[in-house]
Amino acid sequence: MDNRCLTCHMKTVGLLTDKFSLSEKVACEFSSEAEHLLANCRHLSNPNLALLIHRLAKKKIQNDDLYTEEKKHANSILSSQYEKWNVFINEQNNSLALAAKLAVVGNIIDYGAHTVPSDIPATINDLLALDLEIDDRAELFAAIQKADSVLYLGDNAGEIVFDKLFIQCLNHPNLVYAVRGNPIINDVTLEDANQVGMQDVCQVISNGYDAPSTLVENCTKEFQDLYKNADVVISKGQGNFEGLMDEKRESLYFMLMAKCDVIAEMLGVFRGSLIIKNNRKR
């Protein structure tokens, strides 16, 4: 485990302590237990550590959905702009490529990586001007066109609106969108999918687990079967990348923004880079 990741987890502890105005006693307990957890669990993957930290936070704060208002806010803001973006994309000659890029840009809305901008729409506009640093869109689109089944792994609230727009553009008859089993950070759940109307463009399922990633072995059998049998898997976001980056399958495509130096270095790009990448190209 990179020490920079441990520092990031403790930053989360501090931010949650301030957000919920914890008493000095509870704040000290929370910080001390988080430090003990991190010191003794360095062998675990980053998504597993994030899961344990946030389970501890829920217990100390006595709140099972720590980012509920932030999720609703991001979903509401971008849902209100859905038609604007839909019209804009459909006016372009490269509408599918642009929709995919917009879905990646939406990955900036991530409280786990501490990258949520104060003005989400303005930041989205700015980021859309960037080029993809790794761009396997053509290969992804070709694979989807030949696929009988596609599994799309969702990541964060807010960006789910752009996932919906991209899925609508893909227009695949057998695409399933997977969300987290329970609230974790600002990751998408069935409630978020319902709020933005994801069920209008594809089937939506829960993966049955509350990690801020896709840890296949901990998910439901239904999800595991879908994952195993899908012709193409689209892994959205940095958290899903961390959980699946050691997978061997070739039909796996990562769509994310590299939001920290650790992930950027893994991918050989600069922090803030936009990525659509086939898994086998490592």
Summary of the structure (lengths in Angstrom):
residues: 282
radius of gyration: 18.1
end to end distance: 19.9
largest distance: 58.8
contacts: 950
relative contact order: 0.14
helix: 54%
strand: 12%
